Amino acid sequence: CTCQGNISSWFDNSIFETVLSSNKGLAKTYNNLGYCYAMNNNFEESIYYFQQSLEIWPDFNDAKRNLKAIQSQLMQN
Protein backbone atom coordinates (compact mmCIF):
# COMPACT_ATOMS: atom_id res chain seq x y z
CA CYS A 1 0.00 0.00 0.00
CA THR A 2 1.34 3.41 -0.89
CA CYS A 3 0.19 6.03 1.56
CA GLN A 4 -0.06 9.60 0.43
CA GLY A 5 -0.85 12.69 2.40
CA ASN A 6 -0.75 13.08 6.15
CA ILE A 7 -0.36 9.58 7.56
CA SER A 8 -1.19 10.70 11.09
CA SER A 9 -4.75 11.46 10.01
CA TRP A 10 -5.13 7.79 9.05
CA PHE A 11 -4.32 6.59 12.54
CA ASP A 12 -6.46 8.58 14.93
CA ASN A 13 -5.75 7.17 18.40
CA SER A 14 -8.72 9.00 19.90
CA ILE A 15 -11.03 6.46 18.26
CA PHE A 16 -9.28 3.61 20.04
CA GLU A 17 -9.10 5.51 23.32
CA THR A 18 -12.83 6.16 23.16
CA VAL A 19 -13.57 2.48 22.58
CA LEU A 20 -11.27 1.42 25.42
CA SER A 21 -12.66 3.99 27.83
CA SER A 22 -16.23 2.85 27.31
CA ASN A 23 -15.72 -0.89 26.93
CA LYS A 24 -17.39 -2.50 29.94
CA GLY A 25 -16.23 -5.91 28.74
CA LEU A 26 -12.66 -4.71 29.08
CA ALA A 27 -13.44 -3.38 32.56
CA LYS A 28 -14.68 -6.86 33.50
CA THR A 29 -11.49 -8.39 32.13
CA TYR A 30 -9.35 -6.02 34.21
CA ASN A 31 -11.45 -6.91 37.25
CA ASN A 32 -11.03 -10.63 36.59
CA LEU A 33 -7.27 -10.20 36.22
CA GLY A 34 -7.20 -8.31 39.50
CA TYR A 35 -9.10 -11.12 41.17
CA CYS A 36 -6.67 -13.72 39.81
CA TYR A 37 -3.71 -11.75 41.12
CA ALA A 38 -5.42 -11.39 44.50
CA MET A 39 -6.04 -15.12 44.72
CA ASN A 40 -2.31 -15.62 44.09
CA ASN A 41 -1.45 -13.13 46.88
CA ASN A 42 -0.07 -10.58 44.41
CA PHE A 43 -1.95 -7.68 45.93
CA GLU A 44 -0.12 -4.79 44.29
CA GLU A 45 -0.91 -6.18 40.83
CA SER A 46 -4.51 -6.87 41.83
CA ILE A 47 -4.98 -3.29 43.00
CA TYR A 48 -3.58 -2.01 39.71
CA TYR A 49 -6.07 -4.05 37.67
CA PHE A 50 -9.04 -3.17 39.88
CA GLN A 51 -8.14 0.50 39.44
CA GLN A 52 -7.85 0.07 35.67
CA SER A 53 -11.30 -1.48 35.67
CA LEU A 54 -12.72 1.45 37.60
CA GLU A 55 -11.11 3.99 35.28
CA ILE A 56 -13.13 2.49 32.44
CA TRP A 57 -16.32 1.85 34.42
CA PRO A 58 -16.38 3.94 37.61
CA ASP A 59 -19.68 2.43 38.77
CA PHE A 60 -18.58 -1.20 38.42
CA ASN A 61 -19.56 -2.54 41.84
CA ASP A 62 -17.60 -5.82 41.56
CA ALA A 63 -14.34 -3.94 41.02
CA LYS A 64 -15.16 -1.47 43.80
CA ARG A 65 -15.90 -4.31 46.20
CA ASN A 66 -12.78 -6.26 45.22
CA LEU A 67 -10.53 -3.23 45.54
CA LYS A 68 -11.97 -2.36 48.93
CA ALA A 69 -11.53 -5.96 50.15
CA ILE A 70 -7.86 -6.05 49.13
CA GLN A 71 -7.15 -2.65 50.64
CA SER A 72 -8.85 -3.70 53.89
CA GLN A 73 -6.86 -6.93 53.96
CA LEU A 74 -3.60 -5.05 53.45
CA MET A 75 -4.44 -2.63 56.28
CA GLN A 76 -5.00 -5.55 58.66
CA ASN A 77 -1.61 -7.11 57.89
Phi, psi and chi 1 to 4 in degrees:
 res  aa     phi    psi   chi1   chi2   chi3   chi4
   1 CYS       -  130.9  167.7      -      -      -
   2 THR  -101.6  118.8  -57.6      -      -      -
   3 CYS   -96.4  131.8  -60.1      -      -      -
   4 GLN  -122.2  154.2  -64.1  178.1   -4.8      -
   5 GLY    86.2 -161.9      -      -      -      -
   6 ASN   -79.8  106.6 -174.4   -6.7      -      -
   7 ILE   -65.7  -30.1 -170.9  105.3      -      -
   8 SER   -64.1  -26.2   64.3      -      -      -
   9 SER   -72.5  -18.2   66.4      -      -      -
  10 TRP   -77.7  -26.9  -72.5   31.9      -      -
  11 PHE  -118.8   79.3  -60.6   99.5      -      -
  12 ASP   -88.6  103.0 -175.5   -2.2      -      -
  13 ASN   -64.8  -20.5   62.2  -42.7      -      -
  14 SER   -63.8  -28.8   66.3      -      -      -
  15 ILE   -63.4  -47.2  -65.4  168.4      -      -
  16 PHE   -67.1  -40.2  -63.3  106.7      -      -
  17 GLU   -62.9  -37.8  -70.6  170.7    3.6      -
  18 THR   -64.6  -44.0  -60.5      -      -      -
  19 VAL   -62.5  -46.8  169.7      -      -      -
  20 LEU   -63.5  -39.5  -72.8  175.3      -      -
  21 SER   -72.8  -15.3   68.5      -      -      -
  22 SER  -118.1   10.3   64.1      -      -      -
  23 ASN   -90.6   98.1 -172.8  -26.6      -      -
  24 LYS   -66.7  -26.6  -68.6 -176.8  178.4 -179.5
  25 GLY   -64.1  -38.8      -      -      -      -
  26 LEU   -67.2  -38.6 -175.3   59.4      -      -
  27 ALA   -60.8  -39.7      -      -      -      -
  28 LYS   -66.1  -37.4  -70.0  178.9 -178.6 -179.4
  29 THR   -65.1  -45.1  -59.4      -      -      -
  30 TYR   -58.7  -43.3  -82.8  127.2      -      -
  31 ASN   -61.4  -44.1  179.3   64.2      -      -
  32 ASN   -63.9  -39.5  -69.1  -19.8      -      -
  33 LEU   -62.5  -43.0  -91.7  170.3      -      -
  34 GLY   -60.0  -40.8      -      -      -      -
  35 TYR   -64.8  -42.7 -171.8   80.5      -      -
  36 CYS   -60.5  -45.2  -71.3      -      -      -
  37 TYR   -62.7  -40.0  -81.9  110.4      -      -
  38 ALA   -62.9  -41.3      -      -      -      -
  39 MET   -67.2  -20.4  -66.4  -63.1  100.1      -
  40 ASN   -99.3   16.5  -72.7  -58.5      -      -
  41 ASN    59.8   27.8  -64.1  -39.9      -      -
  42 ASN  -104.0   78.5 -169.3  -22.5      -      -
  43 PHE   -72.8  -34.0  -58.6  119.2      -      -
  44 GLU   -63.9  -43.2  -73.0 -172.9   30.1      -
  45 GLU   -65.4  -40.2  -75.8  -67.1  -44.6      -
  46 SER   -63.0  -41.8   69.8      -      -      -
  47 ILE   -61.4  -43.2  -71.9  170.5      -      -
  48 TYR   -56.3  -47.8  169.6   79.9      -      -
  49 TYR   -72.0  -34.4  -76.1  107.3      -      -
  50 PHE   -64.2  -40.4  -66.1  140.8      -      -
  51 GLN   -65.8  -39.0  -70.2  172.1  -24.1      -
  52 GLN   -61.6  -41.9  -68.2  -59.9  -54.8      -
  53 SER   -58.9  -44.5  176.2      -      -      -
  54 LEU   -73.5  -23.7  -69.5  169.0      -      -
  55 GLU   -65.9  -37.1  -81.1 -171.1   34.7      -
  56 ILE   -77.9  -42.3  -64.5  168.2      -      -
  57 TRP  -134.5   84.6 -174.6    3.8      -      -
  58 PRO   -58.9  -23.9  -23.5   33.0      -      -
  59 ASP   -97.9   16.1  -63.5  -34.3      -      -
  60 PHE   -76.8  101.2 -173.6   20.9      -      -
  61 ASN   -63.8  -34.5  -72.4  -34.4      -      -
  62 ASP   -61.2  -46.0  -71.1  -10.1      -      -
  63 ALA   -66.9  -39.8      -      -      -      -
  64 LYS   -60.0  -47.5  -75.5 -178.6 -178.2  179.9
  65 ARG   -64.0  -43.8 -176.4  174.2   44.1 -108.2
  66 ASN   -65.1  -43.2  -70.2  -24.5      -      -
  67 LEU   -62.0  -45.8  178.4   59.7      -      -
  68 LYS   -62.0  -40.7 -174.8  175.9  179.4  178.7
  69 ALA   -63.2  -43.6      -      -      -      -
  70 ILE   -66.8  -43.9  -65.8  -58.5      -      -
  71 GLN   -63.1  -39.5  -70.6  171.9  -29.6      -
  72 SER   -64.6  -42.4  -65.7      -      -      -
  73 GLN   -62.5  -40.9 -175.1  173.6  -10.6      -
  74 LEU   -68.4  -33.0  -70.9  174.9      -      -
  75 MET   -69.9  -29.2  -69.2  177.4   76.7      -
  76 GLN   -77.8  -24.5  -69.0  176.1    3.4      -
  77 ASN   -85.3      -  -66.7  -24.7      -      -
